[in-house]
Amino acid sequence: MTPLVLIWLLAAVPCEKTPPPGMVCIEGSDAILGADDQTPAEKPRHAVFVETFYVDAKEVTVGDYTRCERAGACPKLPRPSFYARFQRPELPAVPITWDMAHQYCVFAGKRLPTEAEWEKASRGPEGRTWPWGEEPPSCDRANYKGCPDNTTKPPGGFAPNAQGVYDMAGNGYEWVKDWWTPCYQGCDKACGKACVEANPRGPCDGARPCKGYTQRVLKGGSWYWPPEMMRGSWRRGQNPSSGLHRLSFRCASSSARLSAWPPRFMTDPPARPADPPAPSQQEREKALAVVEDTDIFQIPVCRSKGRARLDCRDPMSYIKSNEALQYLFGDAIKNVGGGYVGLGADQSYSFIAHARSEWAWIFDYDPTVIRIHHVLRAVVKRAPTRKDFVEAFTDKRAAATRTAIEQEWASLPEDERDAIVGVFDQARRQLWAEYAREMKPARWTEGFGWLQNDENYRYVRLLFEQGRITALKGNMLTDKALPSIAQAARAVGVPIRVYYPSNAEEQWKQLPPQYRLNLRQLPFDERTVILRTLFTKKFHKSGSRWHYVIHGGLHAQAHLALPGYENVWSFMEDRQQVGAFLARAADADVEKEKASGRKRYLDFLSYIGVPSGRSEPTASVATPRAESTP
């Protein structure tokens, strides 16, 4: 696709008829940014395409920000006595650091505008000097140094500009997303391409970390500074931790559907899909037209520190999941249907059953895990009930299960068939204990788990019988397994609604280019979520074991096109943390566990870029869930 075609496609995206409340839509088009006859930081004046976006018509107020505080989602606004005149609810929120501004926008389901977006909203596509045109500033047009009262004023007190946006000059100095550079082009440490190509986002696309950059950009001047700082092209760098009585902000969004709490899957849950009909032979052939990645046999086992890296795989075979609270994903995937793509052991069947997936492709770079899936296919197809399934792994039924495996995989080469039976023999007793545990009723999971009830098991068994579940050896870093799954899903006409990489992505300091491409090729839609787990204490000071992350699929794909989002930690900056949950000990009585005083770990649940089911931003965010014990 040529750049001209790409720009045409972006420009063709129209504004929605009804933008989110309190926001205005700025139609995609070329815009004039910068200036040649002002400060060096503004050079050069240049035209650049900026795609359609939505921006707050007014600056965020103290009252708006206080709601975020009360929800526990924003740092507290400083309220020293000498700031009292700035703290009325109707005034712009000050003093605001960059992090405070960013966190509020995440809470509201939005983001900070890029510098290019802010400037286009202020100057219009024609590049006006001031929001109102070329006439010099006056105190009946803006609030700046020398105007009456010498303080902030309620947003919206002056006439809006031609785009319907208020206070783009003066009042509160406004943070934007971009890292500061001393100029666009033509100076030492210039921004360069990141600022002058289509949809510019500045260094590192504004993501953190960004090596060598320490300041963020402020735009629009303030009540504290003289009028020349109110020009739309004016740029100022500021330490993002600075919080002064003149620093404020407004938010933006790329879409009219915001990502605020509660998400769409809670306010507009899909109806439970009917059982899929038996697919035709042609459909099965299309679904099975996937490429096994036999190169996985050549991936060496990691020796140093025993953890997976780009060049080696984890020495441990995870034949069962160690993520204890996967039911936390349940609301996000319930009844979404579509296709499932994921790695790991039998947890995939819990996701498939809960989502009522129509087709499922399971892959893993550990051949042992895939061979266990082959064992499960043989057993499930021959076990009418959950009890029958679990008993197939007992000593009494072991011989019969071996025979079933050999029959199911009679078409495979003898050495591979023997390898599948060998995995069964080695792991059988451990798997029996795990599956027996998974069958026990758990009141806190609300039916989540493929062995938790008869219906979930029946559904997984139906998909196996219909040939709708495929397990293949695959490395997510190559151009084989995942791209072929994407092609197969498109061939059978199913969107991938659930993608589960577990915590594989956190093993890489940088998401490899091929993986980024693989993920962007999967046919996602607005209902798609990525279920990601992170084993980290990076974002909190507790003894957390796991951070469960529900990531909107389209949000992930859009950001994977940006090189600044180098790894999964870059995404976590945009998280909405909605709950802390006490990790349980398997099969332990919860009350006894609490009374024992034994150390227990907090596991966290976060949402990133999941569309909201409501259009009113202040009503669509709720107090994060209280800490609870499953």
C-alpha positions as CSV (number, residue, x, y, z in Angstrom):
1,M,0.0,0.0,0.0
2,T,1.5,3.3,-1.0
3,P,1.5,6.3,1.4
4,L,-1.0,8.2,-0.8
5,V,-3.5,5.3,-0.6
6,L,-2.9,5.0,3.1
7,I,-3.6,8.8,3.6
8,W,-6.7,8.5,1.5
9,L,-8.0,5.7,3.6
10,L,-7.4,7.6,6.8
11,A,-9.0,10.7,5.4
12,A,-12.0,8.7,4.4
13,V,-12.9,7.9,8.0
14,P,-15.7,10.3,8.8
15,C,-16.7,11.8,12.1
16,E,-19.5,10.0,13.9
17,K,-22.8,11.8,13.8
18,T,-22.9,11.8,17.6
19,P,-19.4,12.3,19.2
20,P,-19.0,11.4,22.9
21,P,-20.6,14.0,25.2
22,G,-18.4,17.0,25.9
23,M,-16.2,16.2,22.9
24,V,-16.0,17.5,19.3
25,C,-14.8,15.7,16.2
26,I,-11.9,17.0,14.2
27,E,-12.1,15.6,10.7
28,G,-9.1,13.9,9.2
29,S,-7.2,16.2,6.8
30,D,-3.9,18.0,6.3
31,A,-3.0,20.5,8.9
32,I,-0.4,23.3,9.2
33,L,1.9,22.9,12.2
34,G,4.8,25.0,13.5
35,A,6.0,28.4,12.4
36,D,9.1,29.8,10.6
37,D,9.1,33.3,12.1
38,Q,8.8,32.6,15.8
39,T,11.0,30.6,18.2
40,P,13.5,27.9,17.1
41,A,11.3,25.2,18.8
42,E,8.5,25.9,16.4
43,K,10.5,25.5,13.2
44,P,9.8,24.6,10.5
45,R,6.2,25.4,9.5
46,H,5.0,22.3,7.7
47,A,1.9,20.5,6.5
48,V,1.1,17.0,7.8
49,F,-1.9,14.7,7.7
50,V,-3.7,14.2,11.0
51,E,-6.5,11.5,10.9
52,T,-9.9,12.0,12.4
53,F,-10.0,12.3,16.2
54,Y,-12.2,13.5,19.0
55,V,-11.1,16.1,21.6
56,D,-12.6,17.6,24.8
57,A,-14.4,20.8,24.0
58,K,-13.2,22.2,27.3
59,E,-10.4,21.8,29.8
60,V,-10.9,19.1,32.5
61,T,-12.3,20.8,35.6
62,V,-11.5,20.3,39.3
63,G,-14.9,18.7,39.6
64,D,-14.2,16.3,36.8
65,Y,-10.8,15.3,38.3
66,T,-12.3,14.9,41.8
67,R,-14.6,12.2,40.6
68,C,-11.5,10.3,39.4
69,E,-9.9,10.8,42.8
70,R,-12.9,9.5,44.6
71,A,-12.9,6.4,42.4
72,G,-9.3,5.7,43.5
73,A,-8.1,6.0,39.9
74,C,-6.2,9.3,40.1
75,P,-3.6,10.8,42.4
76,K,-4.9,13.4,44.7
77,L,-5.0,16.9,43.6
78,P,-2.7,19.1,45.8
79,R,-4.8,21.4,47.9
80,P,-2.5,23.8,49.8
81,S,-4.2,26.8,51.2
82,F,-2.4,29.2,48.8
83,Y,-4.1,27.3,45.9
84,A,-7.6,27.9,47.3
85,R,-8.6,30.3,44.6
86,F,-7.8,27.6,42.0
87,Q,-9.8,24.8,43.6
88,R,-13.5,25.6,42.8
89,P,-15.1,22.7,41.0
90,E,-15.9,24.7,37.9
91,L,-12.3,25.8,37.3
92,P,-9.7,24.0,35.2
93,A,-7.9,21.3,37.2
94,V,-4.6,22.7,38.4
95,P,-1.9,21.9,39.5
96,I,-1.6,18.9,37.3
97,T,1.5,16.8,36.5
98,W,1.7,14.9,33.2
99,D,1.1,11.6,35.0
100,M,-2.0,13.0,36.7
101,A,-3.4,14.2,33.3
102,H,-2.6,10.9,31.7
103,Q,-4.2,8.8,34.4
104,Y,-7.4,10.9,34.3
105,C,-7.7,10.4,30.6
106,V,-7.3,6.7,31.0
107,F,-10.0,6.8,33.7
108,A,-12.3,8.6,31.3
109,G,-11.7,6.1,28.6
110,K,-9.6,8.5,26.5
111,R,-6.0,9.6,26.2
112,L,-4.0,12.8,26.0
113,P,-4.0,14.4,22.6
114,T,-0.8,14.3,20.5
115,E,0.8,17.7,19.9
116,A,-0.3,17.6,16.3
117,E,-3.9,16.9,17.3
118,W,-3.9,19.7,19.8
119,E,-2.4,22.1,17.4
120,K,-4.9,21.2,14.6
121,A,-7.8,21.5,17.1
122,S,-6.5,25.0,18.0
123,R,-5.4,26.4,14.6
124,G,-7.7,24.5,12.3
125,P,-6.5,22.8,9.1
126,E,-5.5,26.2,7.7
127,G,-3.0,26.9,10.5
128,R,-4.4,30.0,12.1
129,T,-2.0,31.9,14.4
130,W,-4.6,32.1,17.2
131,P,-7.6,29.9,17.8
132,W,-9.9,32.8,16.6
133,G,-7.8,33.9,13.6
134,E,-5.1,36.5,13.0
135,E,-6.4,39.4,15.2
136,P,-4.2,40.1,18.2
137,P,-5.2,38.7,21.6
138,S,-7.5,40.6,23.9
139,C,-9.0,39.8,27.3
140,D,-12.4,39.3,25.8
141,R,-11.0,36.4,23.7
142,A,-8.7,34.7,26.2
143,N,-7.4,34.6,29.8
144,Y,-3.7,35.6,30.0
145,K,-1.2,37.6,32.0
146,G,-2.5,41.2,32.5
147,C,-6.2,40.2,32.2
148,P,-8.5,40.9,35.2
149,D,-8.6,38.6,38.3
150,N,-5.1,37.1,37.6
151,T,-6.3,33.5,38.0
152,T,-8.0,30.7,36.1
153,K,-11.5,31.0,34.8
154,P,-14.2,28.4,34.2
155,P,-13.6,26.7,30.9
156,G,-16.0,27.8,28.2
157,G,-16.2,31.5,29.3
158,F,-14.9,32.7,25.9
159,A,-16.2,32.0,22.4
160,P,-15.1,28.7,20.9
161,N,-13.0,28.6,17.8
162,A,-14.2,27.4,14.4
163,Q,-14.0,23.8,15.4
164,G,-16.1,24.3,18.5
165,V,-13.2,24.0,21.0
166,Y,-12.8,26.4,23.9
167,D,-9.8,27.9,25.7
168,M,-7.1,26.8,23.3
169,A,-5.3,30.0,24.2
170,G,-4.5,30.9,27.8
171,N,-6.3,29.8,31.0
172,G,-4.6,26.5,31.7
173,Y,-1.3,25.4,30.1
174,E,-2.1,22.0,28.6
175,W,-0.1,18.8,28.6
176,V,0.0,16.7,25.5
177,K,1.2,13.2,24.9
178,D,4.5,14.0,23.1
179,W,8.0,14.0,24.3
180,W,9.7,17.4,23.9
181,T,12.3,18.0,21.2
182,P,14.0,21.4,20.6
183,C,12.5,21.7,17.0
184,Y,10.8,19.6,14.4
185,Q,13.6,19.7,11.9
186,G,16.9,21.5,11.3
187,C,18.4,21.7,14.8
188,D,20.5,19.4,17.0
189,K,18.4,16.6,18.5
190,A,15.5,17.5,16.1
191,C,12.4,15.3,16.2
192,G,12.6,14.5,12.5
193,K,10.3,11.9,10.9
194,A,8.4,11.2,14.1
195,C,7.0,14.8,13.9
196,V,6.6,15.4,10.2
197,E,5.1,12.2,8.8
198,A,1.4,11.4,8.7
199,N,-0.2,11.3,12.2
200,P,2.9,12.4,14.0
201,R,3.3,11.3,17.6
202,G,6.8,12.5,18.4
203,P,9.7,10.4,19.7
204,C,8.7,6.8,20.8
205,D,5.1,7.6,19.8
206,G,4.8,9.2,23.2
207,A,5.2,5.9,25.0
208,R,7.4,5.2,28.0
209,P,10.3,4.6,28.3
210,C,11.8,6.8,25.7
211,K,15.6,6.9,26.0
212,G,17.1,10.3,25.9
213,Y,13.9,12.2,26.5
214,T,12.9,13.7,29.8
215,Q,10.3,16.4,29.1
216,R,6.8,16.5,27.8
217,V,5.2,19.2,25.7
218,L,3.0,22.0,27.0
219,K,0.7,23.9,24.6
220,G,-1.5,27.0,24.6
221,G,0.0,29.3,27.3
222,S,-1.9,30.2,30.5
223,W,-3.4,32.9,32.7
224,Y,0.2,33.3,34.1
225,W,2.1,34.0,30.9
226,P,2.0,36.8,28.3
227,P,0.0,36.5,25.0
228,E,2.8,35.4,22.7
229,M,2.8,32.0,24.5
230,M,-0.8,31.4,23.4
231,R,0.0,31.0,19.7
232,G,-1.2,27.6,18.5
233,S,2.4,26.8,17.3
234,W,4.0,27.7,20.7
235,R,5.8,24.8,22.3
236,R,7.3,24.4,25.7
237,G,9.1,21.5,27.3
238,Q,8.4,20.7,30.9
239,N,9.4,18.0,33.4
240,P,6.4,15.7,33.5
241,S,6.5,15.6,37.3
242,S,6.0,19.4,37.5
243,G,2.7,20.4,39.0
244,L,2.1,24.2,39.0
245,H,-0.9,26.4,39.4
246,R,-1.1,26.9,35.7
247,L,-0.7,23.4,34.3
248,S,-3.9,21.7,33.1
249,F,-5.1,19.5,30.3
250,R,-7.9,18.1,28.1
251,C,-8.3,14.6,26.7
252,A,-8.7,13.1,23.2
253,S,-9.8,9.8,21.6
254,S,-9.3,8.1,18.3
255,S,-12.8,6.7,18.4
256,A,-16.3,7.8,19.3
257,R,-16.6,4.7,21.4
258,L,-14.6,5.3,24.6
259,S,-12.8,2.7,26.7
260,A,-14.2,3.8,30.1
261,W,-15.5,1.6,32.8
262,P,-17.8,-0.4,32.6
263,P,-16.8,-2.0,29.4
264,R,-19.2,-3.1,26.7
265,F,-19.1,-6.7,27.6
266,M,-20.7,-5.8,31.0
267,T,-23.3,-3.3,29.8
268,D,-24.1,-5.0,26.5
269,P,-23.3,-8.7,27.0
270,P,-23.7,-10.9,23.9
271,A,-26.5,-13.4,24.0
272,R,-25.4,-17.0,24.3
273,P,-24.8,-18.5,20.9
274,A,-26.5,-21.7,19.8
275,D,-24.4,-24.8,19.3
276,P,-22.6,-24.5,16.0
277,P,-23.8,-27.0,13.3
278,A,-21.5,-29.7,12.1
279,P,-19.1,-28.0,9.6
280,S,-18.9,-29.2,6.0
281,Q,-15.9,-31.1,4.8
282,Q,-14.8,-28.0,3.0
283,E,-15.0,-25.9,6.1
284,R,-13.0,-28.4,8.1
285,E,-10.3,-28.4,5.3
286,K,-10.1,-24.6,5.4
287,A,-9.8,-24.6,9.2
288,L,-7.1,-27.3,9.1
289,A,-5.1,-25.5,6.4
290,V,-2.6,-24.4,9.0
291,V,1.2,-24.7,9.0
292,E,2.9,-26.6,11.9
293,D,6.1,-25.0,12.9
294,T,8.5,-28.0,13.1
295,D,11.3,-25.6,13.8
296,I,10.3,-25.7,17.4
297,F,12.3,-28.9,17.7
298,Q,15.4,-26.9,17.0
299,I,14.7,-24.3,19.7
300,P,17.2,-25.0,22.5
301,V,16.2,-25.1,26.1
302,C,17.3,-22.0,28.1
303,R,20.2,-22.7,30.5
304,S,20.8,-19.3,31.9
305,K,18.2,-18.4,34.7
306,G,15.9,-21.0,33.2
307,R,13.5,-18.5,31.6
308,A,12.4,-18.2,28.0
309,R,14.0,-15.7,25.7
310,L,14.0,-15.0,22.0
311,D,16.7,-17.6,21.4
312,C,15.6,-20.4,23.8
313,R,12.6,-21.9,25.5
314,D,11.6,-22.5,29.1
315,P,13.1,-25.8,30.3
316,M,9.9,-26.5,32.1
317,S,6.9,-28.0,30.4
318,Y,3.7,-26.3,31.7
319,I,1.3,-29.2,31.4
320,K,-1.1,-27.4,33.7
321,S,-1.6,-23.7,34.3
322,N,-0.1,-21.9,37.3
323,E,-2.4,-18.9,36.9
324,A,-4.8,-19.5,39.8
325,L,-7.4,-16.8,39.1
326,Q,-8.2,-17.2,35.4
327,Y,-11.9,-16.9,36.1
328,L,-11.2,-13.1,36.4
329,F,-11.2,-13.1,32.6
330,G,-14.7,-14.6,32.5
331,D,-16.8,-11.5,32.1
332,A,-14.7,-10.3,29.2
333,I,-15.2,-13.4,27.1
334,K,-18.6,-14.8,28.1
335,N,-20.6,-15.8,25.0
336,V,-18.5,-13.8,22.5
337,G,-18.4,-16.7,20.1
338,G,-16.1,-16.3,17.1
339,G,-12.7,-17.9,17.0
340,Y,-10.2,-18.7,19.8
341,V,-6.4,-18.6,19.4
342,G,-4.2,-19.4,22.4
343,L,-1.3,-21.3,23.8
344,G,-0.8,-23.4,27.0
345,A,-2.4,-26.5,28.4
346,D,-6.0,-27.2,29.2
347,Q,-6.9,-23.7,30.3
348,S,-7.7,-23.0,26.7
349,Y,-10.7,-25.3,26.9
350,S,-12.0,-23.2,29.8
351,F,-11.8,-20.1,27.7
352,I,-13.4,-21.9,24.7
353,A,-16.3,-23.1,26.8
354,H,-16.9,-19.8,28.5
355,A,-16.7,-17.9,25.2
356,R,-18.7,-20.5,23.3
357,S,-16.1,-20.3,20.5
358,E,-17.0,-21.6,17.1
359,W,-13.5,-22.6,16.1
360,A,-10.4,-22.9,18.1
361,W,-6.7,-23.0,17.2
362,I,-4.3,-23.9,20.0
363,F,-0.6,-23.7,19.5
364,D,2.6,-23.9,21.6
365,Y,6.3,-24.1,21.0
366,D,6.6,-26.9,23.6
367,P,5.9,-30.2,21.8
368,T,5.0,-31.8,25.1
369,V,2.1,-29.4,25.6
370,I,0.8,-30.1,22.1
371,R,1.1,-33.8,22.6
372,I,-1.0,-33.4,25.7
373,H,-3.7,-31.7,23.6
374,H,-3.6,-34.7,21.3
375,V,-4.1,-37.0,24.4
376,L,-7.0,-34.8,25.5
377,R,-8.7,-35.0,22.1
378,A,-8.5,-38.8,22.1
379,V,-9.9,-39.0,25.6
380,V,-12.6,-36.3,25.4
381,K,-14.1,-37.8,22.2
382,R,-14.5,-41.2,24.0
383,A,-15.6,-39.9,27.4
384,P,-19.3,-38.9,27.5
385,T,-19.0,-37.3,30.9
386,R,-16.5,-35.3,33.0
387,K,-16.3,-38.3,35.4
388,D,-15.4,-40.6,32.5
389,F,-12.8,-38.1,31.3
390,V,-11.0,-37.9,34.7
391,E,-11.2,-41.7,35.2
392,A,-9.4,-42.2,31.9
393,F,-6.2,-41.0,33.7
394,T,-6.4,-43.5,36.5
395,D,-4.3,-46.6,36.8
396,K,-7.4,-48.7,36.2
397,R,-8.1,-47.1,32.8
398,A,-4.6,-46.3,31.7
399,A,-4.3,-49.3,29.2
400,A,-7.6,-48.5,27.6
401,T,-6.6,-44.8,27.2
402,R,-3.3,-45.8,25.5
403,T,-5.3,-47.8,23.0
404,A,-7.7,-44.9,22.4
405,I,-4.7,-42.5,21.8
406,E,-3.2,-45.0,19.3
407,Q,-6.5,-45.3,17.5
408,E,-7.1,-41.5,17.4
409,W,-3.7,-40.8,15.9
410,A,-3.2,-43.9,13.8
411,S,-2.6,-41.7,10.7
412,L,0.5,-40.1,12.3
413,P,4.0,-41.5,11.9
414,E,4.8,-44.2,14.4
415,D,7.5,-42.1,16.2
416,E,5.1,-39.2,16.8
417,R,2.3,-41.5,17.9
418,D,4.7,-43.2,20.4
419,A,5.7,-39.7,21.6
420,I,2.1,-38.8,22.4
421,V,1.6,-42.1,24.3
422,G,4.9,-41.5,26.1
423,V,3.7,-38.0,27.3
424,F,0.5,-39.6,28.5
425,D,2.5,-42.3,30.5
426,Q,4.9,-39.7,32.0
427,A,2.2,-37.1,32.9
428,R,-0.8,-39.2,33.5
429,R,-0.9,-39.2,37.3
430,Q,-0.1,-35.5,37.6
431,L,-2.8,-34.8,35.0
432,W,-5.3,-37.0,36.9
433,A,-4.8,-35.0,40.1
434,E,-5.1,-31.7,38.2
435,Y,-8.3,-32.6,36.4
436,A,-9.9,-34.1,39.5
437,R,-9.2,-30.8,41.3
438,E,-10.7,-28.8,38.4
439,M,-13.9,-30.8,38.7
440,K,-14.5,-29.8,42.3
441,P,-17.2,-27.1,42.7
442,A,-15.7,-23.6,43.3
443,R,-18.4,-21.1,44.4
444,W,-16.4,-18.0,43.4
445,T,-15.8,-18.9,39.8
446,E,-19.4,-18.6,38.6
447,G,-19.2,-21.7,36.4
448,F,-15.9,-20.8,34.8
449,G,-13.8,-23.8,33.9
450,W,-14.3,-26.5,31.3
451,L,-14.5,-29.2,34.0
452,Q,-16.6,-27.2,36.4
453,N,-20.0,-28.3,35.1
454,D,-21.5,-30.7,32.6
455,E,-22.5,-28.1,30.1
456,N,-19.0,-26.7,29.7
457,Y,-17.6,-30.2,29.2
458,R,-20.4,-31.0,26.7
459,Y,-19.6,-28.0,24.6
460,V,-15.9,-28.7,24.4
461,R,-16.6,-32.3,23.6
462,L,-19.0,-31.2,20.8
463,L,-16.3,-29.0,19.2
464,F,-13.8,-31.9,19.3
465,E,-16.4,-34.2,17.7
466,Q,-17.1,-31.7,15.0
467,G,-13.4,-31.2,14.3
468,R,-13.5,-27.5,15.3
469,I,-10.5,-27.6,17.7
470,T,-7.0,-27.8,16.2
471,A,-3.8,-28.1,18.2
472,L,-0.5,-27.5,16.4
473,K,3.1,-27.1,17.1
474,G,3.8,-23.4,16.6
475,N,6.3,-20.7,17.5
476,M,4.6,-17.3,17.8
477,L,7.8,-15.6,16.5
478,T,7.9,-17.1,13.0
479,D,5.9,-16.6,9.8
480,K,4.2,-20.0,10.0
481,A,1.7,-21.0,12.6
482,L,0.1,-17.7,13.6
483,P,-0.1,-16.3,10.0
484,S,-1.7,-19.6,8.8
485,I,-4.2,-19.5,11.7
486,A,-5.1,-16.0,10.6
487,Q,-5.6,-17.2,7.0
488,A,-7.7,-20.2,8.2
489,A,-9.9,-18.0,10.4
490,R,-10.6,-15.7,7.4
491,A,-11.3,-18.7,5.2
492,V,-14.0,-20.0,7.5
493,G,-15.3,-16.4,8.0
494,V,-14.8,-16.2,11.8
495,P,-13.3,-13.2,13.7
496,I,-10.9,-14.1,16.4
497,R,-12.6,-12.9,19.6
498,V,-10.2,-14.3,22.2
499,Y,-6.4,-14.4,21.9
500,Y,-4.5,-15.8,24.9
501,P,-0.7,-15.5,24.9
502,S,-0.5,-16.1,28.7
503,N,2.7,-14.4,29.9
504,A,4.8,-15.3,26.8
505,E,5.1,-11.6,25.7
506,E,6.7,-10.4,28.9
507,Q,9.7,-12.6,28.2
508,W,10.9,-10.2,25.5
509,K,12.4,-6.8,26.1
510,Q,11.1,-5.8,22.7
511,L,8.2,-7.4,20.8
512,P,9.9,-8.9,17.7
513,P,8.8,-7.4,14.4
514,Q,7.5,-10.8,13.1
515,Y,5.3,-11.2,16.2
516,R,3.9,-7.7,15.9
517,L,3.0,-8.5,12.3
518,N,1.5,-11.9,13.2
519,L,-0.7,-10.3,15.8
520,R,-1.8,-7.5,13.5
521,Q,-2.8,-10.1,10.8
522,L,-5.3,-11.9,13.1
523,P,-8.9,-10.9,12.2
524,F,-9.9,-9.0,15.3
525,D,-13.1,-7.0,15.7
526,E,-14.6,-4.7,18.4
527,R,-15.5,-7.7,20.6
528,T,-12.0,-9.1,20.6
529,V,-10.0,-9.2,23.8
530,I,-6.4,-10.4,24.5
531,L,-6.1,-12.2,27.8
532,R,-2.6,-11.5,29.0
533,T,-1.0,-12.4,32.3
534,L,2.1,-10.7,33.7
535,F,4.2,-12.1,36.5
536,T,5.4,-8.9,38.0
537,K,5.6,-6.4,40.9
538,K,6.4,-3.7,38.4
539,F,3.2,-1.7,38.9
540,H,2.5,-2.1,42.6
541,K,4.3,-2.6,45.9
542,S,2.4,-5.7,47.1
543,G,3.6,-9.3,46.9
544,S,1.5,-9.9,43.8
545,R,2.0,-13.0,41.9
546,W,0.0,-12.2,38.7
547,H,-1.4,-9.2,37.0
548,Y,-4.4,-10.3,34.8
549,V,-4.8,-8.0,31.8
550,I,-7.7,-7.7,29.5
551,H,-6.6,-5.8,26.4
552,G,-8.9,-4.7,23.6
553,G,-7.8,-6.4,20.4
554,L,-8.2,-3.5,18.1
555,H,-6.4,-1.2,20.6
556,A,-3.5,-3.6,20.6
557,Q,-3.3,-3.9,16.9
558,A,-3.3,-0.2,16.4
559,H,-0.5,0.4,18.8
560,L,1.5,-2.5,17.5
561,A,1.8,-0.5,14.3
562,L,3.7,2.1,16.3
563,P,7.4,1.3,17.0
564,G,7.3,3.3,20.2
565,Y,5.3,0.6,21.9
566,E,8.2,-1.7,22.3
567,N,6.9,-4.3,24.8
568,V,3.9,-5.2,26.9
569,W,5.1,-2.8,29.6
570,S,4.4,0.1,27.2
571,F,0.8,-0.9,27.1
572,M,0.4,-1.0,30.9
573,E,0.7,2.7,31.1
574,D,-2.8,2.9,29.7
575,R,-4.3,0.3,32.1
576,Q,-7.4,0.8,34.2
577,Q,-6.9,-1.2,37.4
578,V,-10.3,-2.4,38.6
579,G,-9.5,-4.9,41.4
580,A,-7.1,-6.6,43.7
581,F,-7.9,-10.2,44.5
582,L,-6.4,-12.5,47.2
583,A,-4.8,-15.5,45.6
584,R,-6.1,-18.8,47.0
585,A,-4.4,-22.0,47.9
586,A,-5.7,-24.8,45.7
587,D,-8.4,-26.9,47.5
588,A,-7.9,-25.0,50.8
589,D,-10.9,-23.8,52.7
590,V,-10.9,-20.0,52.3
591,E,-12.0,-19.1,55.9
592,K,-9.4,-21.4,57.5
593,E,-6.8,-19.9,55.1
594,K,-7.7,-16.4,56.2
595,A,-7.7,-17.3,59.9
596,S,-4.3,-19.0,59.7
597,G,-2.5,-15.7,59.1
598,R,-0.6,-17.3,56.3
599,K,0.9,-14.9,53.8
600,R,-1.4,-14.5,50.8
601,Y,-0.7,-12.7,47.6
602,L,-2.7,-10.0,45.8
603,D,-3.4,-10.6,42.2
604,F,-4.5,-7.6,40.1
605,L,-7.0,-7.2,37.2
606,S,-6.6,-4.4,34.6
607,Y,-8.3,-3.4,31.4
608,I,-6.6,-1.7,28.5
609,G,-8.5,-0.2,25.5
610,V,-11.7,-2.2,25.9
611,P,-14.6,-0.3,24.4
612,S,-17.2,1.0,26.8
613,G,-20.9,0.2,26.6
614,R,-21.9,3.8,27.4
615,S,-21.3,7.1,25.7
616,E,-21.4,9.4,28.8
617,P,-17.8,9.5,30.0
618,T,-18.4,10.7,33.5
619,A,-21.1,8.1,34.1
620,S,-19.2,5.3,32.4
621,V,-16.4,5.0,35.0
622,A,-17.1,3.4,38.4
623,T,-15.3,2.9,41.6
624,P,-12.7,0.1,41.2
625,R,-13.7,-3.1,42.7
626,A,-13.0,-3.6,46.3
627,E,-10.4,-6.1,47.3
628,S,-12.2,-9.5,47.6
629,T,-11.4,-13.0,48.5
630,P,-12.4,-15.7,46.1
